[in-house]
């Protein structure tokens, strides 16, 4: 875990964010891109429809299982749009963004929009805060040596080897997202619960019907497993490099202002068009955390402005390549498990 030792960083407070926010607004980078999103959504829906049609046309053949690969890729694109609707990047009203989120998450992916939005917003409010960020809470993996010390049994063995197991475990993430979505329904208010449950059920019925109408049960199961494994792997590879191994605020220490809290806990991933496409633009994670309602297509444009502002205020602006970002994240996980391997 990196320590925030930059001298000027101690003087960074919420007021240091105001000039940057003003500049970003003047540049129009917070303006909505409805036309761009309409085009993106149309392309994603056509791609999913083409994949579904191809599965049916391929007939009861193992070749049809190969179409699970583009199905996973375009499912991730759908997830990105659902993510953006949760941040109110797309439409002007909360209701319209919620409708878009429900259609993309619940209906198209079988994943609860309400669950994801609640979890993700808590992460954005306090990134890498061990007591407040659900993404660094105790789960299948742990993120601090204090958490690791409390592990018992099989979970303790996983923690010892969690760096090596990380990518294989991501293959289960697509299914885990759906399980968590269903389990979260009981937390939701009655009206919200019934809407979300109905859409999740429609997704499940439609998905199963499509596969079983085109494939034998064995091939349909293989398609579903490959689809969900690659979907989870794709999402995990997008989100894992963003915060793992970055600064973690001391729960009993000084409360950081918005600028410092978002910048020193986040990592950008450099790359060209391919990297930007693969990560959906969320490789500009520092900008996304500073301005969560900024359209994703504007994040790369905000990067030089944010980087210059961080330099002026003395905050470290962390940016690395894609492979090195994974190396750093895995290195942190390996370090967390080190005391258990020494037993």
LUMVEXLUM-474428 format. One line per 3 residues: number of its first residue (from 1); their letters; for each residue x negated, y negated, z negated of C-alpha. Coordinates in steps of 0.05 Angstrom, whole numbers, plus 32768, in hexadecimal, padded with zeros to 4 digits. Each point is the difference from the previous one (the first is absolute). Layout:
N
NUM = A = X:Y:Z  ...;
***
This chain:
343
1 = XXX = 8000:8000:8000  7FE4:7FBC:8013  7FFB:7FCA:7FCC;
4 = XXX = 8013:7FB8:800E  7FBE:7FDE:7FF1  8002:7FC6:8031;
7 = XXX = 7FF3:7FC2:7FD4  8032:7FD3:8022  8035:8036:7FFF;
10 = XXX = 800B:7FF2:7FB6  8018:7FBA:8013  8031:8019:8035;
13 = XXX = 8047:7FF1:7FE9  8045:7FFD:8020  7FF5:7FB8:8016;
16 = XXX = 7FC7:8017:802D  8035:8022:802B  8029:7FC2:800F;
19 = XXX = 7FD1:7FE1:8034  7FFB:8042:8025  804C:8009:7FFF;
22 = XXX = 8009:7FBA:801C  7FCE:800E:8038  8021:8042:8012;
25 = XXX = 8044:7FDE:8003  7FE5:7FC8:802C  7FE5:8033:8030;
28 = XXX = 8045:8020:8006  7FE7:8043:7FE9  803B:800B:7FD2;
31 = XXX = 8032:7FF5:8038  8029:803D:8012  7FF4:8025:8041;
34 = XXX = 8046:801B:800F  7FF2:800B:804A  7FC0:8026:7FF2;
37 = XXX = 8023:802C:7FCC  803B:800C:802F  7FCF:8018:8035;
40 = XXX = 7FDA:802B:7FCE  803F:8021:7FE5  8019:800E:8047;
43 = XXX = 7FBE:8021:8014  7FFE:802A:7FC0  8048:8018:800A;
46 = XXX = 7FF4:8011:8049  7FC1:8026:7FED  8025:8029:7FCB;
49 = XXX = 8039:800D:8030  7FCF:8017:8035  7FDE:802F:7FCE;
52 = XXX = 8043:801D:7FEB  8015:8008:8049  7FBE:8021:8010;
55 = XXX = 800A:8031:7FC7  8044:8014:801B  7FE8:8005:8048;
58 = XXX = 7FC3:802A:7FED  8030:8035:7FE9  7FF0:8037:7FCE;
61 = XXX = 7FB5:7FFD:800B  7FC4:7FF7:7FD4  7FEC:7FC8:802E;
64 = XXX = 8039:7FD8:7FE3  7FDC:8001:7FBC  7FCA:7FD4:801F;
67 = XXX = 8034:7FC9:8004  7FFD:7FFC:7FB4  7FC0:7FD8:800A;
70 = XXX = 801F:7FC4:8024  803D:8008:7FD2  7FD1:7FF5:7FC4;
73 = XXX = 7FDE:7FC4:8021  8041:7FDD:8012  801E:8011:7FBC;
76 = XXX = 7FC7:7FD8:7FE3  8012:7FC6:802D  8047:8004:7FE7;
79 = XXX = 7FE5:7FFF:7FB8  7FD9:7FC1:800F  8040:7FDC:8015;
82 = XXX = 8023:8019:7FC2  7FC5:7FE6:7FD7  8006:7FBC:8021;
85 = XXX = 804B:7FFB:7FF4  7FF2:800C:7FB6  7FD3:7FC3:8001;
88 = XXX = 8034:7FD5:8024  7FD2:7FF7:803B  8034:800D:8036;
91 = XXX = 8044:7FE0:7FF3  8015:7FC0:7FDE  802F:801F:7FCD;
94 = XXX = 7FF6:8035:7FCA  803D:8026:801A  7FE6:8005:8047;
97 = XXX = 7FBB:8017:7FE8  8021:8034:7FD3  802A:801B:803A;
100 = XXX = 7FC1:8006:802B  7FDC:8022:7FC7  8038:8032:7FF4;
103 = XXX = 8005:8012:8049  7FB5:8009:8009  7FF0:8021:7FBE;
106 = XXX = 803D:8028:7FEC  8020:8010:8042  7FC4:8009:802D;
109 = XXX = 7FCC:8019:7FCE  8029:801F:7FC8  7FDC:7FD5:7FCD;
112 = XXX = 8022:7FD2:7FCE  7FF9:7FB7:800F  8014:7FED:7FB9;
115 = XXX = 7FCD:802E:7FE1  7FC7:7FE9:802D  8011:7FB7:7FFA;
118 = XXX = 8003:8002:7FB4  7FBE:8026:7FFB  7FDD:7FD6:8035;
121 = XXX = 8015:7FBD:7FE3  7FE6:8014:7FBC  7FBE:8012:8021;
124 = XXX = 7FFD:7FBC:8022  800E:7FDA:7FC0  7FC7:8021:7FDA;
127 = XXX = 7FD1:8026:8030  7FD0:8031:7FDE  801C:7FEE:7FBB;
130 = XXX = 7FFE:8042:7FDB  803F:7FF1:7FD7  802A:7FDD:8035;
133 = XXX = 7FED:801B:8045  8022:8042:800F  7FCC:800F:8035;
136 = XXX = 7FCA:8009:7FCB  802C:8024:7FCE  7FF4:8048:7FEC;
139 = XXX = 8019:802F:8036  7FE1:8037:8029  7FC1:7FD5:7FFF;
142 = XXX = 7FE5:7FD0:7FCB  7FD9:7FC0:8007  7FD9:7FF4:7FC0;
145 = XXX = 7FD5:802C:7FD4  802E:7FF2:7FC6  8039:801F:8027;
148 = XXX = 7FD4:803A:8015  7FED:8010:7FB8  8049:800F:7FEF;
151 = XXX = 800A:8033:8038  800D:8048:7FED  8004:8043:8023;
154 = XXX = 8006:8001:804C  8006:7FB4:8002  7FBB:7FFB:7FE0;
157 = XXX = 7FE3:802D:8036  801F:7FD4:8036  7FE2:7FC2:7FE0;
160 = XXX = 7FBB:8020:8000  8004:8009:804B  8032:7FC9:8014;
163 = XXX = 7FD1:7FDE:8031  7FF9:8040:8028  804A:8010:7FFA;
166 = XXX = 8019:7FBB:8012  800A:8008:804B  801C:8047:7FFB;
169 = XXX = 8031:7FE8:7FCC  8017:7FC9:802F  801D:8037:802C;
172 = XXX = 8035:8008:7FCA  800F:7FB6:7FFA  8037:8000:8036;
175 = XXX = 8028:8032:7FD8  7FEF:7FDF:7FBD  801D:7FBE:801A;
178 = XXX = 8043:8022:800D  8001:8024:7FBD  7FF1:7FBF:7FDC;
181 = XXX = 8037:7FDD:8028  8035:8032:7FEB  7FE9:8000:7FB7;
184 = XXX = 8005:7FB3:7FFE  8049:7FFF:8013  8016:8009:7FB8;
187 = XXX = 7FDB:7FBF:7FEE  8027:7FD7:8032  8042:7FDD:7FF4;
190 = XXX = 803D:8027:8017  800F:7FD9:803F  7FB8:8000:8016;
193 = XXX = 7FF8:8049:7FEF  803A:8017:802B  7FE9:7FD7:803C;
196 = XXX = 7FBA:801B:7FFB  8016:8047:7FF3  802F:8000:803B;
199 = XXX = 7FC9:7FE7:802F  7FCE:8033:7FE5  8033:8037:800B;
202 = XXX = 800E:7FE8:8047  7FB5:8002:800E  7FF9:8047:7FE5;
205 = XXX = 803C:801A:8026  7FEA:7FDF:8041  7FB7:8017:7FF9;
208 = XXX = 8012:8048:7FF1  8036:8002:8036  7FD0:7FE5:8035;
211 = XXX = 7FC9:8033:7FF0  802D:803C:7FFA  8025:7FEE:8040;
214 = XXX = 7FBF:8003:8026  7FD3:8031:7FDA  8005:8041:7FDC;
217 = XXX = 7FFE:7FFA:7FB3  7FB6:8012:7FFD  7FEC:7FCE:8035;
220 = XXX = 802D:7FCB:7FE2  7FDF:800A:7FBC  7FBB:7FFB:8020;
223 = XXX = 8014:7FC0:8023  801A:7FE2:7FBF  7FC2:8013:7FD9;
226 = XXX = 7FD0:7FE4:8034  802A:7FC1:8007  8002:7FF2:7FB5;
229 = XXX = 7FB8:8013:7FF4  7FE5:7FD1:8036  8031:7FC9:7FEC;
232 = XXX = 7FE7:8002:7FB8  7FB8:8004:8016  8009:7FC3:802E;
235 = XXX = 8021:7FD5:7FCA  7FCD:8016:7FCC  7FC6:7FEE:802E;
238 = XXX = 801F:7FBB:800A  800C:7FEF:7FB7  7FC6:8024:7FDD;
241 = XXX = 7FC8:7FD0:8016  8025:7FC2:7FE8  7FF4:8001:7FB5;
244 = XXX = 7FDD:803F:7FE8  7FBD:7FEF:7FE2  800F:7FB6:7FFC;
247 = XXX = 8003:7FD7:7FBF  8032:8017:7FCC  8017:7FC9:7FCF;
250 = XXX = 7FF7:800C:7FB6  8046:8007:7FE3  7FE7:7FDE:7FC0;
253 = XXX = 7FD6:7FCC:8023  800B:7FBE:8023  803D:7FF9:802C;
256 = XXX = 7FE9:7FF2:8047  8020:7FCC:802D  8023:8015:8041;
259 = XXX = 7FC4:7FF3:802D  7FCD:8027:7FD7  8031:8037:7FED;
262 = XXX = 800F:8010:8049  7FBB:7FF4:801F  7FD2:8026:7FD1;
265 = XXX = 802D:803D:7FFD  8006:8006:804C  7FD3:8016:8038;
268 = XXX = 8005:7FEF:804A  7FED:8032:8036  7FDD:7FE4:803D;
271 = XXX = 800D:801B:8045  8019:7FF2:8045  8043:800A:8021;
274 = XXX = 8001:804B:7FF2  7FF4:7FF7:7FB5  8035:7FC9:7FFD;
277 = XXX = 8031:802D:8023  7FF1:803E:7FD7  8008:7FDA:7FBE;
280 = XXX = 803A:7FD6:8019  7FDB:7FBF:7FF0  7FFF:8012:7FB6;
283 = XXX = 7FB5:8005:8005  8003:7FB5:7FF2  8014:8013:7FB9;
286 = XXX = 7FE6:7FC2:7FDD  802B:7FD3:802C  803C:802E:7FF8;
289 = XXX = 7FFA:7FFD:7FB4  7FF9:7FB5:7FFF  803A:7FF6:802F;
292 = XXX = 802D:803E:7FFE  8037:7FDF:8028  7FD1:7FEE:8039;
295 = XXX = 8010:8027:8040  7FCC:8037:8009  7FEC:7FE5:8045;
298 = XXX = 7FE9:7FBF:7FDE  7FD2:8020:7FCD  7FC4:8003:802D;
301 = XXX = 800A:7FB7:8011  8001:7FED:7FB6  7FBF:8027:7FF3;
304 = XXX = 7FCD:7FC9:8011  8027:7FCD:7FD8  8004:802D:7FC3;
307 = XXX = 7FB7:8015:8006  7FE9:7FB7:8003  802B:7FEE:7FC4;
310 = XXX = 7FE5:803A:7FD7  7FB9:7FEA:8011  8010:7FB9:7FEA;
313 = XXX = 801E:8017:7FBD  7FCA:8033:7FF2  802B:803E:8005;
316 = XXX = 7FE3:8040:8020  8023:8010:8041  7FF6:804B:800A;
319 = XXX = 8001:801A:8047  7FE3:8040:801D  8007:8032:8038;
322 = XXX = 8035:8037:8001  7FD0:803A:7FF1  7FDD:7FDA:7FC9;
325 = XXX = 8043:7FED:7FE1  800F:804A:7FF8  7FBA:800C:7FE4;
328 = XXX = 800B:7FCB:7FCB  8046:8019:7FED  7FE8:8048:7FFC;
331 = XXX = 7FC2:7FEA:7FD9  802D:7FE0:7FCC  802A:803F:7FF9;
334 = XXX = 7FC1:8029:7FFA  7FE5:7FD3:7FCA  8042:8005:7FD9;
337 = XXX = 7FFA:804C:7FFE  7FB5:8000:7FEF  8007:800A:7FB4;
340 = XXX = 802C:803D:800B  7FCE:801F:8030  7FCA:7FF7:7FCB;
343 = X = 8024:802C:7FCD;
***
